[in-house]
Amino acid sequence: MGERVVAAATEHIRQQKDADFALLFCGERVKSLYLRQGWEHVPGLKVIYDKDNKAYADGYALTLYVADRARAHRFAEDEPLHVGPMTW
């Protein structure tokens, strides 16, 4: 059942015309479920989420590249991703 839910949600995200990429955090137990649906793990990705440059580091950061322009600029371990203070 979980596999179908993740597959449907992933497909919904892929169909969004104004989405560049999606980001999620998960634990070890479900990481492979997302990877099977095309999500990618970026080891060591530092996600900055507020004006004080706090980094979110719990779990695994997984990305789903939706737009070609996002695919052309994949995130690297040494490149922090700033998502802003109103992300969550």
C-alpha positions as CSV (number, residue, x, y, z in Angstrom):
1,M,0.0,0.0,0.0
2,G,2.8,2.5,0.9
3,E,4.5,1.8,-2.4
4,R,1.3,2.8,-4.3
5,V,0.9,6.0,-2.3
6,V,4.5,7.1,-2.8
7,A,4.2,6.2,-6.6
8,A,1.0,8.3,-6.9
9,A,2.4,11.3,-5.0
10,T,5.6,11.2,-7.0
11,E,3.7,11.1,-10.3
12,H,1.6,14.0,-9.1
13,I,4.7,16.0,-8.4
14,R,6.1,15.2,-11.8
15,Q,3.0,16.5,-13.5
16,Q,3.3,19.9,-11.9
17,K,4.1,22.4,-14.6
18,D,5.6,25.0,-12.2
19,A,7.7,22.6,-10.2
20,D,11.5,22.5,-10.6
21,F,12.3,19.8,-8.0
22,A,11.0,18.3,-4.8
23,L,12.8,17.7,-1.5
24,L,11.9,15.4,1.3
25,F,13.5,14.0,4.4
26,C,13.0,10.4,5.5
27,G,14.6,7.7,7.7
28,E,16.5,4.6,6.7
29,R,13.4,2.4,7.0
30,V,11.6,4.1,4.0
31,K,14.5,5.5,2.0
32,S,14.5,2.6,-0.5
33,L,10.8,3.0,-1.1
34,Y,11.4,6.6,-2.4
35,L,14.6,5.6,-4.3
36,R,12.5,3.0,-6.3
37,Q,10.2,5.8,-7.4
38,G,13.0,7.9,-8.8
39,W,13.9,10.0,-5.8
40,E,17.7,10.6,-5.4
41,H,19.7,10.6,-2.3
42,V,22.3,13.5,-2.0
43,P,24.7,12.4,0.7
44,G,25.8,15.3,2.9
45,L,23.4,17.8,1.4
46,K,23.2,20.8,3.8
47,V,19.7,22.3,3.7
48,I,19.7,25.9,5.2
49,Y,16.3,26.9,6.4
50,D,16.4,30.2,8.1
51,K,18.0,33.6,8.2
52,D,20.6,32.4,10.8
53,N,21.8,29.7,8.4
54,K,20.6,26.8,10.5
55,A,21.0,23.5,8.8
56,Y,18.4,20.7,8.8
57,A,20.2,17.4,9.0
58,D,17.8,14.8,10.4
59,G,17.3,11.8,8.2
60,Y,18.2,11.5,4.5
61,A,17.6,14.4,2.1
62,L,16.0,13.0,-1.1
63,T,15.4,15.1,-4.2
64,L,13.2,14.5,-7.2
65,Y,14.2,16.6,-10.3
66,V,11.1,17.6,-12.2
67,A,12.2,20.3,-14.7
68,D,15.1,20.0,-17.1
69,R,16.7,23.1,-15.7
70,A,16.8,21.4,-12.2
71,R,18.3,18.2,-13.7
72,A,21.0,20.3,-15.3
73,H,22.0,21.7,-11.9
74,R,22.1,18.8,-9.5
75,F,22.9,19.4,-5.9
76,A,26.3,18.5,-4.6
77,E,27.5,17.6,-1.1
78,D,29.5,20.8,-0.8
79,E,26.8,23.1,-2.1
80,P,24.3,24.2,0.5
81,L,20.6,24.5,-0.5
82,H,18.9,27.6,1.0
83,V,15.2,27.0,1.2
84,G,14.2,30.1,3.2
85,P,12.5,30.7,6.6
86,M,8.9,29.8,5.5
87,T,9.7,26.4,4.0
88,W,8.0,24.1,6.5
